[in-house]
Amino acid sequence: MTDMAERVVGLGLIGCGARLTGVIERVIEKTSGLRVVALCDPSEIAIAQCRERLDCPDAALHEDHRALSADPSVDWVCVGSWNCFHKEHILGAFAAGKHVFTEKPLVTTMEDAVELKAAVEGTDRLFSMGFVLRYAPFYQRIKALLDEGVIGQMVSFEFNETLDFNHGGYIMSDWRRQRANAGTHLLEKCSHDVDLMNWLTESVPVRVASFGGLSFFTPENAHQIERIGTDGEGREAYKSWQSMGIYTRVQKLNPFTAEKDIIDNQVGILEYANGTRATFHTDLNTAMPERRVYICGTEGTLRGDVLTGQLEWRRIGFDTELHKEETVGGGHGGADGILADSLRESMLNGTAPLVGLEDGMKASVACFGLDAALDSGTVVDLRPMWAQVNVTP
């Protein structure tokens, strides 16, 4: 009889795009105890690339996500499909009694959040949420400093995620440019940041306002491609990322003229249940991208940018020392490998995930509130929304 410790854990992937494939590639590379045994994706190109990267030529191909979740060889269902399908795919996996890893965001509508929360309450299955920034040494260090009280009690703070112009052009020519596929830009791209805000404050927002719009990626500005020209490899401005994704390689849309219903700039104001106040700013067309945080406390101030990995803090007072620290920099702050290590532990040993369903729910609802404020032009009270998903602010 085979010892249970030697049993191979089977992984099934729903949505075999570059992001999920990359995560799972890191997860399985350090162990023989995990194997990709099933795949589900409508794209033959995605399936072929996934088989090659994950060395799983014999993985079963399922045309329907329910069949993959019901496959007895699958222990963990990994969801990397378009955001609008996340709820359906997560519920299918739980209905089949499987553990789940999902990429962000959790869901794309408040109705889906309510349905998902009600369906999975009380489940004993593990659920891991792909908020990769939570694993970044940069943010882990900030949380540790806050917990140590180096700046006292948090009073107010600023967050931002401003993107390189080519990154913005990629989003505006990708499937993410339409709410029906991905939800809003804030939800799709910045739920990472909203999750961090909730985590650092150890609270949830109860009142929000937001302003934003589509100000740049419009047909009138299509001349900007020609104005800037090409890079050293001959790739046009605002289109240099298009070779990265299957969708953009096939569609080759112009980011200025493609139909879209998301914003390209947004500013949000949040008041948390514990009294902390915050602002968040995103823009998809910048020359100096940032993912910066600036936190004011009762006894000090902290600031930093994960793209550089540098942070600094100082106590309030005369001639106090400015403390400077350097962590891992980059878009995800070196967190991809750490996320993979944590997910591997959950899959092999049943370790509770660092980021779970409740975190995904809170980030989604906060984004829904901010976007409701943007769409309505009003200050939105989130407390009725929290009640719908049984969260006490």
Secondary structure, DSSP 4 states (H G I P E B T S, - for coil): ---GGGPPEEEEEES-SHHHHHHHHHHHTT-SSEEEEEEE-S-HHHHHHHHHHTT-TTPEE-SSHHHHHH-TT-SEEEE-S-GGGHHHHHHHHHHTT-EEEEPSPS-SSHHHHHHHHHHHTT--S-EEE--GGGG-HHHHHHHHHHHHTTT-SEEEEEEEEEEEHHHHHHHTTSGGGSHHHH--HHHHHHHHHHHHHHHHHTS-EEEEEEEEE--SSSGGGTHHHHHH-B-TTSPBTTTTTGGGSHHHHHH---TTTS---S-SEEEEEEEETTS-EEEEEEEEEESS-B-EEEEEESSEEEEEETTTTEEEEEESSTT--EEEEE---STTTTHHHHHHHHHHHHHHH-PPPSS-HHHHHHHHHHHHHHHHHHHHTS-EE-HHHHHHTT---
